[in-house]
Amino acid sequence: MRKITFGRKFYAGLFAIIVLVYFFTMAVMLDPDALSPGSLIFFGGMVVTVCFMYIGGNVWKSWIKSKYFRAELQKIPPGV
C-alpha cells in the first residue's frame, strides 16, 4: 500500500486558504455589514480558485513528466 504524503503544493494551498479565511474573518469582525452575498461569492470563488490551482499543478506535473522524462519512465539508461 502506498503511503499518502502531502507536498509543498498542498501546504501552500492550505496556507492560502487559511490566509483567505483570516482576511474574511477580520473584515467581518471589523465591519459586520461587509457580510453580503457579493463578499461571500468572492470568498467562495477565491477558495475554489486555490483548489483549481492545486489540481492544475498536479496535472501539469504529470504532463511534464510524461513529455520530458519518457526515458526515465521507460527505464532507458541515459546516453542510449
N, C-alpha and C positions, 0 to 999 in steps of 0.2 A: 504494500500500500504506500502511496506517495504522501509524504508529509506536506501539509499545507503551510506555506510561509508567506509573509507579506513583504513586499519590496518597497523601494523608495517611492514609486508612483502611488502605491496605496497610502502610505503615510503622508505624502504630500497632498493627496486628495482629501484625506481625513482632516489634515491641518487646515486646508482651505475651507472645508465645510464648518469646522469649529470656529474659524475667524468670521465667516458669514453669520453664523448663529450669534456670536458675541456682538457683532455690529448691529444686528437686527434687535437683539435684546436691549442693548444700550439705547438705541433710537427709541424703542417703545417705552423704556423707563424714563427717558428724558422728556418725551412728548407723547403721551398716550394717544393723542389724535393722529399720530403717524401710522397707527394700525388701520390701514384701509385696504380695500380689495386690490388696489394698484400695487401697494407695497408688498402684499402677500404674493401676488403673481410675480413680481420682480424677484423676490427672495426665492420662491419656488423655481423660477427659471434659472437663477444662478446656481442653485443646488443641482438641478438637472444638467446644466452645462458642465459642472465639475465632474459629475458621474459620466457623462459622454466623453469628456476628455480622458478619463481613466480608461474607459473601454477602448477608445480610439488609440490610445498609447499602446495597449496590448495588441491590438490588431496591427498597428504599424510595426511593432517589434517582430511579430510573426512574419509579416510580409518581407521585411528587410532580411530576416534570416533565410527565408525561402528563396529569395532572389540572389543574394550576395554570398551566402555561405553554403551553397549547394555542395561544394567539395566536402565540407565538414559533415553535412547531413548524409552524404553517400559514403563516407569514410574512405575517401580517396586520399592517399598520402600526399603531402604538399610537394610541389615540384614535379608532379607527374603530368 
